[in-house]
């Protein structure tokens, strides 16, 4: 789903790019960025997943005094976004790192790791640019080398995962990261096939998945490769490990009363706005934070699901489309904002509103 209100559809260096849920992200982060100055003066924002820079461009244009720290692990994305955001170069610090590198990024920007940031944005999942680049191996519709690294300069490839992991580890990542019902069967087929010939390109894997998944499931469950490719991508890039480390760093970096916002493609697995993503914690917001999560966005045509925010059966079939935006707001003990207007900021955190009521 794409939020068409306030979206930016301008291409970036040959890549058409529409940032997802842009208006909703601004609703949630805008009040924190403008609490001292309507133009964002004195405010610092982190875009923890820069990509092609669509979200960053919007916030920099909307708040002309805002300072931005832009993170991305993909050097190609940083290069493209750097060109796109060149008009704002004096207000941006670019950092080549994963989104769990917030503390180091702040150090590079000359800022402390504690309470120095007013808003943080996470846009989780694979980017459209990475899907469009056929040689990256993210897309199952194109035969390409099985790479799937978001940072192609480091780390293990998807081919290495397929060719070296044990049957048990393969089944685990397919089930855990891809919610694949036939994880064990697929893992057995992978082990059997790689003994004859190692995996090198995506076409061989897609063919194996067509053989492994029953025809009845293929007719109703979408492309048979989508869950396996998602699972491999998450494993190759350590996405959940990175997220578990990023959440505490992001919360530490926020100043009192300000917000962290996440756009999520698969919220029941990779949410960054609750303790669900932290080992051994409950699914509620951390102590000292107000939570705002609408679950699945109604404008996507999918239901929000139950109290847990888990999507309906229909929405799960299309879970590769971003539809969920959540936020956390940091508060003083007793729910008071540092400016004393506790009740407004409680309501604003829930409704995404602004002090003037225009939200």
Secondary structure per residue as TSV (DSSP state, phi and psi in degrees):
chain	resnum	aa	ss	phi	psi
A	1	X	-	360.0	141.5
A	2	X	-	-121.5	132.8
A	3	X	-	-80.4	106.3
A	4	X	-	-77.7	-11.5
A	5	X	T	-82.2	111.1
A	6	X	T	81.9	16.0
A	7	X	-	-78.4	162.7
A	8	X	-	-118.4	113.8
A	9	X	-	-107.9	15.8
A	10	X	-	-71.3	139.9
A	11	X	-	-72.0	152.7
A	12	X	B	-118.3	104.6
A	13	X	T	53.5	45.5
A	14	X	T	92.9	-8.9
A	15	X	B	-104.9	118.4
A	16	X	-	-67.8	131.8
A	17	X	-	-141.3	122.7
A	18	X	-	-120.5	107.6
A	19	X	-	-65.6	137.4
A	20	X	T	-81.5	144.9
A	21	X	T	49.9	41.3
A	22	X	H	-65.9	-45.3
A	23	X	H	-63.3	-41.6
A	24	X	H	-65.7	-41.0
A	25	X	H	-61.1	-39.6
A	26	X	H	-68.4	-37.2
A	27	X	H	-57.4	-40.6
A	28	X	H	-79.6	-39.8
A	29	X	H	-90.3	-27.9
A	30	X	H	-52.5	-47.5
A	31	X	H	-59.4	-35.5
A	32	X	H	-72.1	-35.5
A	33	X	H	-75.9	-21.2
A	34	X	T	-114.5	14.7
A	35	X	S	-63.8	-28.3
A	36	X	S	-105.5	-23.4
A	37	X	-	-156.2	125.8
A	38	X	T	-61.4	-17.5
A	39	X	T	-96.6	7.1
A	40	X	-	84.4	13.6
A	41	X	T	-60.4	131.9
A	42	X	T	81.8	-4.4
A	43	X	-	-94.6	145.6
A	44	X	E	-121.9	131.9
A	45	X	E	-122.9	143.3
A	46	X	E	-109.2	125.1
A	47	X	E	-97.8	100.5
A	48	X	S	-77.2	-11.5
A	49	X	S	-137.5	76.6
A	50	X	-	-58.9	-45.7
A	51	X	T	58.5	-132.0
A	52	X	T	-86.8	3.8
A	53	X	S	87.2	12.6
A	54	X	H	-64.7	-46.9
A	55	X	H	-63.7	-45.1
A	56	X	H	-60.6	-43.1
A	57	X	H	-59.8	-42.7
A	58	X	H	-59.7	-48.8
A	59	X	H	-67.8	-36.6
A	60	X	H	-68.1	-36.1
A	61	X	H	-73.4	-40.7
A	62	X	H	-71.2	-34.7
A	63	X	S	-122.6	87.1
A	64	X	T	-68.2	-6.0
A	65	X	T	-108.2	3.7
A	66	X	-	-72.1	140.8
A	67	X	E	-102.5	135.7
A	68	X	E	-123.6	138.0
A	69	X	E	-113.9	118.6
A	70	X	E	-110.2	123.0
A	71	X	E	-113.4	139.9
A	72	X	E	-160.7	143.4
A	73	X	S	-85.2	-14.7
A	74	X	-	-93.1	111.0
A	75	X	H	-62.7	-31.1
A	76	X	H	-66.8	-41.4
A	77	X	H	-62.4	-41.7
A	78	X	H	-61.6	-38.4
A	79	X	H	-65.4	-46.3
A	80	X	H	-65.7	-48.5
A	81	X	H	-64.1	-34.1
A	82	X	H	-59.7	-39.7
A	83	X	H	-67.6	-42.1
A	84	X	H	-64.3	-36.7
A	85	X	T	-98.5	13.5
A	86	X	G	-53.9	-36.2
A	87	X	G	-62.6	-16.1
A	88	X	G	-112.2	19.8
A	89	X	G	-57.0	-30.4
A	90	X	G	-74.3	-7.4
A	91	X	G	-117.8	10.7
A	92	X	E	-124.5	142.3
A	93	X	E	-118.5	117.8
A	94	X	E	-92.6	136.1
A	95	X	E	-135.1	125.9
A	96	X	E	-84.6	98.5
A	97	X	S	-165.0	164.0
A	98	X	-	-74.4	169.6
A	99	X	T	-74.1	-4.5
A	100	X	T	-89.5	7.4
A	101	X	-	-96.3	28.1
A	102	X	H	-60.4	-43.3
A	103	X	H	-62.3	-45.4
A	104	X	H	-66.4	-37.0
A	105	X	H	-63.3	-41.5
A	106	X	H	-63.3	-39.1
A	107	X	H	-61.9	-41.9
A	108	X	H	-63.5	-30.8
A	109	X	T	-85.6	1.0
A	110	X	T	76.5	27.1
A	111	X	-	-120.2	150.2
A	112	X	-	-72.8	158.2
A	113	X	S	-75.7	-15.7
A	114	X	S	-108.6	125.8
A	115	X	S	48.9	52.8
A	116	X	-	-122.1	-0.4
A	117	X	E	-124.6	143.9
A	118	X	E	-103.9	-20.3
A	119	X	E	-157.9	142.1
A	120	X	E	-133.8	132.7
A	121	X	E	-116.4	129.9
A	122	X	E	-118.0	123.9
A	123	X	E	-114.8	96.4
A	124	X	-	-87.6	148.5
A	125	X	S	113.3	-175.8
A	126	X	-	-79.7	147.5
A	127	X	-	-90.5	159.7
A	128	X	H	-62.5	-34.9
A	129	X	H	-61.9	-43.5
A	130	X	H	-66.5	-35.7
A	131	X	H	-67.9	-35.4
A	132	X	H	-77.4	-21.6
A	133	X	-	-83.8	105.0
A	134	X	G	-63.2	-25.8
A	135	X	G	-83.8	0.8
A	136	X	G	-87.2	-23.6
A	137	X	-	84.6	10.5
A	138	X	-	-77.5	-30.3
A	139	X	-	-95.0	129.2
A	140	X	T	-81.3	-6.7
A	141	X	T	-84.8	-8.1
A	142	X	S	-127.1	132.7
A	143	X	-	-74.5	119.3
A	144	X	-	-152.6	162.6
A	145	X	B	-56.7	139.3
A	146	X	S	-81.1	80.4
A	147	X	-	-99.6	-73.7
A	148	X	-	69.0	11.4
A	149	X	-	-80.5	128.0
A	150	X	S	-70.4	-31.5
A	151	X	S	-109.7	99.8
A	152	X	T	-70.5	-0.3
A	153	X	T	-91.3	-7.0
A	154	X	S	-154.4	156.5
A	155	X	S	95.8	172.9
A	156	X	-	-80.9	148.1
A	157	X	-	-94.3	167.2
A	158	X	H	-63.7	-36.0
A	159	X	H	-61.7	-40.7
A	160	X	H	-65.8	-36.8
A	161	X	H	-61.1	-49.3
A	162	X	H	-63.5	-36.1
A	163	X	H	-89.5	-13.0
A	164	X	H	-123.9	-23.3
A	165	X	S	-70.8	148.5
A	166	X	-	-69.9	164.3
A	167	X	H	-55.9	-44.7
A	168	X	H	-62.7	-42.1
A	169	X	H	-68.4	-38.9
A	170	X	H	-62.2	-47.0
A	171	X	H	-61.5	-38.7
A	172	X	H	-63.8	-48.0
A	173	X	H	-69.8	-34.5
A	174	X	H	-65.8	-39.1
A	175	X	H	-75.3	-43.7
A	176	X	H	-76.5	-46.9
A	177	X	H	-92.7	-19.6
A	178	X	H	-115.6	-6.6
A	179	X	-	51.3	40.9
A	180	X	-	-85.1	118.4
A	181	X	T	-63.4	-31.2
A	182	X	T	-104.0	33.9
A	183	X	H	-58.3	-45.8
A	184	X	H	-63.1	-43.3
A	185	X	H	-64.9	-43.1
A	186	X	H	-64.4	-42.5
A	187	X	H	-60.6	-40.0
A	188	X	H	-63.0	-42.1
A	189	X	H	-66.2	-37.6
A	190	X	H	-62.8	-47.4
A	191	X	H	-62.1	-41.0
A	192	X	H	-65.7	-42.6
A	193	X	H	-73.7	-39.1
A	194	X	H	-68.3	-21.6
A	195	X	H	-66.8	-25.9
A	196	X	H	-88.2	-43.4
A	197	X	S	-156.3	125.5
A	198	X	-	-62.0	151.2
A	199	X	-	-75.9	134.5
A	200	X	-	-130.0	-34.4
A	201	X	B	-128.0	163.7
A	202	X	H	-70.8	-28.6
A	203	X	H	-60.6	-41.0
A	204	X	H	-64.5	-37.9
A	205	X	H	-68.9	-43.2
A	206	X	H	-61.7	-41.8
A	207	X	H	-61.3	-41.7
A	208	X	H	-62.5	-40.6
A	209	X	H	-67.5	-36.5
A	210	X	H	-61.2	-38.0
A	211	X	H	-72.6	-32.4
A	212	X	H	-84.5	-29.5
A	213	X	S	-96.5	127.8
A	214	X	-	-56.8	148.8
A	215	X	H	-59.4	-38.4
A	216	X	H	-62.0	-39.3
A	217	X	H	-69.4	-38.9
A	218	X	H	-62.3	-31.7
A	219	X	H	-72.2	-25.9
A	220	X	H	-117.5	-13.3
A	221	X	S	-106.0	17.4
A	222	X	S	79.0	-170.7
A	223	X	-	-61.7	132.7
A	224	X	T	-64.7	-16.4
A	225	X	T	-92.2	-11.5
A	226	X	H	-63.7	-39.6
A	227	X	H	-73.8	-39.6
A	228	X	H	-65.6	-42.3
A	229	X	H	-65.1	-39.2
A	230	X	H	-61.9	-45.2
A	231	X	H	-62.2	-43.0
A	232	X	H	-64.3	-41.2
A	233	X	H	-62.5	-44.2
A	234	X	H	-63.2	-40.7
A	235	X	H	-68.1	-47.8
A	236	X	H	-59.1	-39.5
A	237	X	H	-97.2	1.7
A	238	X	T	55.1	41.2
A	239	X	H	-63.5	-42.8
A	240	X	H	-73.9	-36.0
A	241	X	H	-62.3	-42.2
A	242	X	H	-63.0	-40.6
A	243	X	H	-66.6	-40.7
A	244	X	H	-60.9	-35.4
A	245	X	H	-79.4	-30.6
A	246	X	H	-73.0	-36.6
A	247	X	H	-60.6	-51.2
A	248	X	H	-61.1	-38.8
A	249	X	H	-64.4	-39.0
A	250	X	H	-65.8	-43.1
A	251	X	H	-66.2	-37.7
A	252	X	H	-63.7	-37.1
A	253	X	H	-72.5	-24.4
A	254	X	E	-70.9	140.4
A	255	X	E	-79.4	161.2
A	256	X	E	-60.6	131.6
A	257	X	E	90.7	-2.5
A	258	X	E	-106.7	175.3
A	259	X	E	-127.6	147.8
A	260	X	E	-113.8	136.2
A	261	X	E	-127.6	140.4
A	262	X	E	-132.1	136.8
A	263	X	E	-100.1	130.7
A	264	X	E	-130.6	136.4
A	265	X	S	-92.0	-21.5
A	266	X	S	-147.2	70.5
A	267	X	H	-66.6	-24.7
A	268	X	H	-78.3	-3.9
A	269	X	H	-116.8	-33.9
A	270	X	H	-128.5	29.2
A	271	X	-	-65.2	140.9
A	272	X	S	-112.2	4.0
A	273	X	S	-110.3	19.5
A	274	X	S	-147.9	169.5
A	275	X	G	-72.5	-4.5
A	276	X	G	-54.4	-33.7
A	277	X	G	-83.2	-2.8
A	278	X	S	-105.4	133.1
A	279	X	T	-58.0	134.2
A	280	X	T	73.3	16.4
A	281	X	-	-115.6	161.0
A	282	X	-	-76.5	174.2
A	283	X	S	-88.5	2.7
A	284	X	S	-78.5	164.0
A	285	X	-	-63.6	150.4
A	286	X	-	-60.3	154.0
A	287	X	T	-57.6	133.7
A	288	X	T	91.3	9.0
A	289	X	E	-131.9	139.3
A	290	X	E	-90.5	136.7
A	291	X	E	-108.7	142.6
A	292	X	E	-135.1	104.1
A	293	X	E	-135.2	121.0
A	294	X	-	-88.3	-0.8
A	295	X	-	68.0	-144.2
A	296	X	S	-70.9	131.8
A	297	X	-	-68.9	126.6
A	298	X	G	-64.4	-29.5
A	299	X	G	-69.4	-8.3
A	300	X	G	-81.8	-8.5
A	301	X	T	89.1	2.8
A	302	X	-	-112.5	151.4
A	303	X	-	-78.7	162.9
A	304	X	-	-76.6	-16.6
A	305	X	-	82.1	-164.7
A	306	X	S	-84.9	-160.0
A	307	X	T	-62.6	-26.9
A	308	X	T	-78.1	-10.7
A	309	X	-	83.1	6.0
A	310	X	-	-71.2	135.1
A	311	X	-	-72.4	161.9
A	312	X	-	-70.5	169.4
A	313	X	H	-57.4	-41.2
A	314	X	H	-64.1	-44.8
A	315	X	H	-68.4	-29.5
A	316	X	H	-64.7	-28.5
A	317	X	T	-70.5	-17.1
A	318	X	T	-124.0	38.2
A	319	X	T	-75.1	1.1
A	320	X	T	-83.2	-1.8
A	321	X	S	-99.3	128.6
A	322	X	-	-67.0	126.2
A	323	X	-	-141.2	5.0
A	324	X	E	-130.0	129.9
A	325	X	E	-129.0	130.3
A	326	X	E	-131.1	163.4
A	327	X	E	-145.7	154.1
A	328	X	E	-120.5	141.5
A	329	X	E	-121.1	129.9
A	330	X	E	-84.2	130.3
A	331	X	-	-127.7	160.6
A	332	X	-	-76.2	161.1
A	333	X	G	-52.3	136.3
A	334	X	G	86.8	3.8
A	335	X	G	81.1	13.5
A	336	X	-	-90.2	136.0
A	337	X	-	-76.0	159.7
A	338	X	T	-64.8	-18.2
A	339	X	T	-95.5	4.9
A	340	X	S	87.7	-7.2
A	341	X	-	-93.5	61.9
A	342	X	H	-59.4	-44.7
A	343	X	H	-66.5	-41.6
A	344	X	H	-58.9	-45.1
A	345	X	H	-73.4	-24.5
A	346	X	H	-64.8	-48.7
A	347	X	H	-64.7	-40.7
A	348	X	H	-64.2	-38.8
A	349	X	H	-64.8	-31.1
A	350	X	H	-80.2	-37.8
A	351	X	H	-102.6	-8.6
A	352	X	T	72.2	25.7
A	353	X	-	-87.2	176.8
A	354	X	-	-117.9	159.0
A	355	X	T	-56.3	-29.5
A	356	X	T	-88.4	3.7
A	357	X	S	81.3	5.4
A	358	X	-	-82.5	-7.6
A	359	X	-	-65.4	360.0
